[in-house]
């Protein structure tokens, strides 16, 4: 990568470049860094690792639906509800607001949801950083009823951009600044 003014800070740092070259296909970071990741994190990461050769973003150009389809069996086996298509019956609505007589007034759709663990998974591809989709995922998870954990899966590489590294820098900054208090107990970022 040519280093220039347009490159994000530390993009040309030799340690970061070496880390990027030597990364495992599946990388992950749990936040806050001061907490141990709950057991469900291992389950979700294992689902990605089981299919890592077929979803590796340095080798394959899958969209988010393709990646989600690759891990669906493992997620279903772990007790997740998983989106299977774009029709309303195939989506996974998670409650946000309740209206008159307790009727659902507003929901947000999740790619996968483990009800008992309060764990939402969103799988992103090209839009993750370029369109700030990971921030929309964060906002929506914060609004969802009984959701305590969020996982966002992003590409390690998107057209030469280190999306996983960029998302980590955002969450590192957010947690280090301590200026934003989230209603979530933890956030998992997965790079594939």
Residue, then its C-alpha position, 0 to 999 in steps of 0.5 A: x500500500x502506498x502511504x500518502x496523506x489520504x491513508x488513515x492514521x497508522x495504515x502504513x505502520x509496519x506492525x499494522x501492515x504485518x498484522x494485516x498480512x498475517x491475520x487468520x481468515x477469521x478475526x474477532x474482538x469482543x468489547x468491552x476489552x475489560x470483560x471476558x467474552x461470554x460462551x455464545x461468542x465462541x459459538x458464533x466465532x466457531x460458525x465463521x471458522x467452520x466455513x472460513x475457506x468459503x467466505x474468506x474476503x481476500x479470496x471470495x466476493x460474497x455478499x452478506x446474504x452469501x456469508x449468512x447462508x454459509x453459517x446458517x446451519x451452525x447458527x440454527x444448531x446453536x439455537x439462533x433464529x436466522x433470516x432465510x430470505x427477503x420475504x416478510x416470513x423469512x425475516x427475523x423481526x426483533x421488538x423495539x416498541x410496544x403500542x396499545x394493548x401490548x401490540x408490537x408497534x415497531x420492529x427492526x430485522x436482524x440477520x440472526x437472533x438468539x432469544x435466550x442469550x439476547x444476542x443479535x448478529x448482523x452480517x455485512x459486506x461492502x456497505x459495512x464501512x463505506x456506507x457506515x452500515x455497522x453504525x446503523x447495526x449498532x443503533x438498531x441493536x441498542x433499540x431492540x427489546x431484550x437485546x444485550x449483545x451485538x455481533x457485527x461481521x465485516x470483511x477483512x478486506x473490501x476492495x483493498x480497504x481493511x474494513x475489520x481494522x477500521x471498525x475496530x478503531x471506531x469501537x476502540x475509540x468509543x470505549x476508550x473515550x467513555x463518553x457514550x454509554x450503551x445499553x448493551x453488555x457487549x459487542x463482538x466484531x468479526x472479520x472474515 
